[in-house]
Each structure stands twice: as structure tokens, then as C-alpha cells.
């Protein structure tokens, strides 16, 4: 069986998107695992610190247990998403402890998010994670630029943000960051935005984000590694398809499946099965929309 590194590099070369679905509620783990296998699509189950602390994924350990109970690793891998150095509330996080915990629990890849740090400090923290994770055969995703949305308040409108390119990943810095850290994947900011997590806004319809494909093309040229699109929910499909052709290899989906689940549970608190069925329907819809049903056959057939 090919390694995760090989599969991601093939996906990058062949312009095949790898979806990653966040476990916002612990029962989602089984549905994500089973649906990816049914659709013969290679993807990730992933969980972030936010999913545990502000939603109902319970713990990294619980998600790991559920993954190893339900997943066929031929189809699905386990990713530790968004471990920030400084979080959305501007609090310092014990990121090193959390990364080590994820590696110990059997996560196949981890994400260290030093995007709120100056470049040199982001490089320092990310490089430390790469050295630790690679020694255990675990891949590392880093982030450069600001993917807004998790904060309690964004001072400007989305259109102003997009036009001004505030927070967009700087191509020259990205080139340095990739070379200095040795990361396997890079999360970029090109107009994508996270769904809100504050209680007053988290059930509202997400902003229909745009992607600056010209900016993405420059980032691909400068970095030459698989790029990641966070805040994948709600982006128009024409932008996503263009992004796949220009370096985006992994896309993170959380808000779309979370809001579906919460809508059912709000009206039918005991009907978890119905909520999970709706999540499954959405995953199938997205896989078909992205054009990646059966991707497993291409990824394992291709030579690395």
C-alpha cells in the first residue's frame, strides 16, 4: 500500500482533490469513514482543537478511537487539524503538547498553525513540528496568511477583504516558509474564509467566498508543494475546480456538514440517525460535485 506522502504527491501531480471532513460531533466519524469507502474516494477524517473545545468532538483520543473502529485506512486517513500557536481568541496554546498527543494517538498527519506569528516565529514552530512528526512517519501541514472567520469579529466586509487581499498568503514569504520548514502541505489564504463559530452566528448562512486564482497560481509556482484550502464550505464550485487545477490538493469541509447535523438535532434532539443520514447525503453530494468519486483507483494505480 502506498504511503500517505506518495498518495498526496500523486494527487497534486494529477490534480485530484482530497476532501477532509471535520468531526464536529463525534458520531460523524463513522459516517465520514463509511461514505468515503462507499464512494471509493480517498479522503481524511479530521478534527481540530476548535471541534473539541467549542463543539462536540469530545477529545482527540475519542476521535482516534472512533476512526480506528470504523475506518478502512486504504480509503481514509486521520488528520489533526488546526493546532494553533495563538488561537482565535488571541490566547497562547500549548501546541507542542497537543501535537505530541496527536502523534501518540496515531494521527497520520498534523497541522501546526503559526499564522498569527511573525514569519520567523512561524518558521521556528513549524520546523520543530516537522522534525518531531517526520521522525515518526507523520506528515505536517503548515499555514501562512490569515484565513479569517473563527474570530468573534472581522473589522471589514468580505468584499473589502477580498479586494484589498488583506491576509492573503504572501508568495515570497511562502517560498521561504516551505524551504525553511520542510512541510508536506501548505494551507493558503486566497479569499477563502472559515465559517463562524461564535454562538450568535454559527447557524447563519456562510459567506459565499471567492478565490483569487491568479494569486494561487503564483503560490503554486513559488512553493511547488500540495496546497490546502481551509474554509471549503460554501465556495462556488467553479472556483474550486479552477483551484484544483492550480495546486489545491486538499480541501477542508466543516460548516456544511455541521449546520446540517445541528439543524436536525435542534428540531429532533434524539434523532441522531437522521442527522447522520443528512451528513452522509452532503458528503456524497460534495464528492460528486468535486468530480472525485472513485479517486482511490487513480491514486493507487499511479506510480509515485
Secondary structure in CASP SS format (residue, H / E / C, confidence):
PFRMAT SS
TARGET T0000
AUTHOR 0000-0000-0000
METHOD secondary structure of the structure
MODEL  1
X C 1.00
X C 1.00
X C 1.00
X H 1.00
X H 1.00
X H 1.00
X H 1.00
X H 1.00
X H 1.00
X H 1.00
X H 1.00
X H 1.00
X H 1.00
X H 1.00
X C 1.00
X C 1.00
X C 1.00
X E 1.00
X E 1.00
X E 1.00
X E 1.00
X E 1.00
X C 1.00
X C 1.00
X E 1.00
X C 1.00
X C 1.00
X H 1.00
X H 1.00
X H 1.00
X H 1.00
X H 1.00
X H 1.00
X H 1.00
X H 1.00
X H 1.00
X H 1.00
X H 1.00
X C 1.00
X C 1.00
X C 1.00
X C 1.00
X E 1.00
X E 1.00
X E 1.00
X E 1.00
X E 1.00
X E 1.00
X H 1.00
X H 1.00
X H 1.00
X H 1.00
X H 1.00
X C 1.00
X C 1.00
X E 1.00
X C 1.00
X C 1.00
X C 1.00
X H 1.00
X H 1.00
X H 1.00
X H 1.00
X H 1.00
X H 1.00
X H 1.00
X H 1.00
X H 1.00
X H 1.00
X H 1.00
X C 1.00
X C 1.00
X C 1.00
X C 1.00
X C 1.00
X E 1.00
X E 1.00
X E 1.00
X E 1.00
X E 1.00
X E 1.00
X E 1.00
X E 1.00
X E 1.00
X C 1.00
X E 1.00
X C 1.00
X C 1.00
X C 1.00
X C 1.00
X C 1.00
X E 1.00
X C 1.00
X C 1.00
X H 1.00
X H 1.00
X H 1.00
X H 1.00
X H 1.00
X H 1.00
X H 1.00
X H 1.00
X H 1.00
X H 1.00
X C 1.00
X C 1.00
X C 1.00
X C 1.00
X E 1.00
X E 1.00
X E 1.00
X E 1.00
X E 1.00
X C 1.00
X C 1.00
X C 1.00
X C 1.00
X C 1.00
X H 1.00
X H 1.00
X H 1.00
X H 1.00
X H 1.00
X H 1.00
X H 1.00
X H 1.00
X H 1.00
X H 1.00
X H 1.00
X H 1.00
X H 1.00
X H 1.00
X H 1.00
X H 1.00
X C 1.00
X C 1.00
X C 1.00
X C 1.00
X E 1.00
X E 1.00
X E 1.00
X E 1.00
X E 1.00
X E 1.00
X C 1.00
X C 1.00
X C 1.00
X C 1.00
X C 1.00
X C 1.00
X C 1.00
X C 1.00
X C 1.00
X C 1.00
X C 1.00
X C 1.00
X C 1.00
X H 1.00
X H 1.00
X H 1.00
X H 1.00
X H 1.00
X H 1.00
X H 1.00
X C 1.00
X C 1.00
X C 1.00
X C 1.00
X C 1.00
X C 1.00
X H 1.00
X H 1.00
X H 1.00
X H 1.00
X H 1.00
X H 1.00
X H 1.00
X H 1.00
X H 1.00
X H 1.00
X H 1.00
X C 1.00
X C 1.00
X C 1.00
X E 1.00
X E 1.00
X E 1.00
X E 1.00
X C 1.00
X C 1.00
X C 1.00
X C 1.00
X C 1.00
X C 1.00
X C 1.00
X C 1.00
X C 1.00
X C 1.00
X C 1.00
X C 1.00
X C 1.00
X C 1.00
X C 1.00
X C 1.00
X C 1.00
X C 1.00
X C 1.00
X C 1.00
X C 1.00
X C 1.00
X C 1.00
X C 1.00
X H 1.00
X H 1.00
X H 1.00
X H 1.00
X H 1.00
X H 1.00
X H 1.00
X H 1.00
X H 1.00
X H 1.00
X H 1.00
X C 1.00
X C 1.00
X E 1.00
X E 1.00
X E 1.00
X E 1.00
X C 1.00
X C 1.00
X C 1.00
X C 1.00
X C 1.00
X C 1.00
X C 1.00
X H 1.00
X H 1.00
X H 1.00
X H 1.00
X H 1.00
X H 1.00
X H 1.00
X H 1.00
X C 1.00
X C 1.00
X C 1.00
X E 1.00
X E 1.00
X E 1.00
X E 1.00
X E 1.00
X E 1.00
X C 1.00
X H 1.00
X H 1.00
X H 1.00
X H 1.00
X H 1.00
X H 1.00
X H 1.00
X H 1.00
X H 1.00
X H 1.00
X H 1.00
X H 1.00
X H 1.00
X C 1.00
X C 1.00
X C 1.00
X C 1.00
X H 1.00
X H 1.00
X H 1.00
X H 1.00
X H 1.00
X H 1.00
X H 1.00
X H 1.00
X H 1.00
X H 1.00
X H 1.00
X H 1.00
X H 1.00
X H 1.00
X H 1.00
X H 1.00
X H 1.00
X H 1.00
X H 1.00
X C 1.00
X C 1.00
X C 1.00
X C 1.00
X H 1.00
X H 1.00
X H 1.00
X H 1.00
X H 1.00
X H 1.00
X H 1.00
X C 1.00
X C 1.00
X C 1.00
END
